[in-house]
């Protein structure tokens, strides 16, 4: 059965609306042998009894052509727009007894599909990372920069390609932690390139949790004169500050592993009003994570990026993961394929002195 909805904005020249009955009348008029349309053949073998009606062997009023969607044999839904249903014959060779039954999709099936889509998206991201890395290599060898197609603008693609739900990752580079059990962190302090925030603004940070080494808790800490401004996701396993206050404010569950996610924190929820920030800590309980663009969003929705894989000026770094610009910095090509083993090479960028996907 073929159902099509009628545009509720369609009207006749006298401003009366076009209804499903008008369509029924029109089709029956076209099937009437007294004035069958010149292209009546168009519906031959498509609409049940159409051929017979055109030939005059079946009365037009017995034409199983169109029914109001609100007819007794059809589901009645007052919220539906006017629509027409056509009975279309199905050849015996392709008939399936369960064709008209509503099948319930098992949750396990949908879960498997979602897992496949995530793996596929990560693989496409890795392919884009290899393309970007090849461009860097070509530039390092020849001095020319080849054009790299966007991940969704590939002339050789056989179908629509998407990086959802994995990414795409944010622009620029980032940094990453090591793999450790228990509480571990990396951080910087005393930056002279400060970030000023105000009430009503949002702090943000792009995060990627390693699906092979997921942490139990993710905590971000911001420094003014101290680090008593904390937000965390996941289990309450990091005993810093007092839970339920600005010194340890729970934002929700951990983001999905294996996907780039932008985390946002309202400035007041971590006890910051008009404040000047000069440091950050990236703290985990177990596992491993990568981080990218970090900053603040003003009340107009405009981002002010503070840093990604290049520390703010004057910053003093410490901890187990953030050693910019050494190998724990993630440059732009590598952010597409985190923790992929690969060679290290020099970069021509004055800000990004090394490139590695290891």
Number of C-alpha atoms within 10 A of each C-alpha: 11 10 14 13 13 15 13 12 7 12 12 8 7 6 8 9 14 16 18 22 15 12 17 18 13 11 19 23 16 20 27 22 18 11 11 17 15 8 9 17 14 10 14 14 13 16 19 19 24 25 19 17 22 24 15 14 11 15 16 21 11 10 20 17 21 23 20 20 22 17 10 9 9 11 9 12 9 8 6 10 15 18 20 22 21 19 17 16 13 13 7 7 6 8 10 9 7 8 9 8 7 7 8 6 8 8 9 9 10 11 11 11 12 13 13 12 17 19 16 18 21 24 16 22 24 19 15 20 22 16 19 20 20 16 18 21 18 14 15 15 9 8 11 12 13 14 9 14 12 9 17 12 11 13 7 6 10 7 7 8 14 17 20 15 19 23 19 19 22 19 12 16 22 27 26 27 23 19 18 16 13 14 17 20 22 20 21 22 22 19 18 14 16 17 19 15 21 18 16 14 23 21 21 22 20 19 27 25 23 19 14 10 15 21 25 21 21 29 23 22 20 25 19 18 12 12 18 20 23 27 25 24 19 17 15 17 15 19 9 13 15 12 16 11 16 19 20 24 22 21 17 11 13 17 17 16 18 22 22 22 22 17 17 18 21 19 23 17 21 21 17 20 15 14 15 16 22 23 26 23 21 22 23 29 22 19 23 26 26 23 25 28 24 23 20 25 22 15 12 8 10 10 16 17 15 18 19 24 25 21 23 20 13 14 18 14 20 14 16 16 23 25 21 19 18 13 19 23 31 32 25 23 24 24 28 27 22 22 15 14 10 11 9 12 13 13 16 13 8 7 12 19 17 20 24 24 22 15
